[in-house]
Amino acid sequence: MKPLKQLLIAAALSTLVACVTTEPAPTAVDYNYDSWRTMIPDSCTHFFDGCNTCSRAPGAEMAACTRMACPKYEKPVCLDDQTQATVAE
């Protein structure tokens, strides 16, 4: 019975090792001051660049943004829908 127990333990360990080594590690997304250029549509005129709030003319490449110090940038988001909702209220 001892060899069977060793075989079962070895099978369980090899399955565990296979599960641990075959799954890819999750990747973290790193945003920076320039991430908004590829993530915010050209039609968006008010957006959060991951740190600051920004405004620009429709289709413009440049934007005027607040100048907050940010140790880590978040995901950029278009705020046009939120701005229009606030103006309508």
Buried (B, 14 or more C-beta within 10 A) or exposed (E): EEEEEEEEEEEEEEEEEEEEEEEEEEEEEEBEBEBBEEBBEEEBBBBBBBBBBBBBEEEEEEBEBEEEEBEEBEEBBBBBEEBEEEEEE
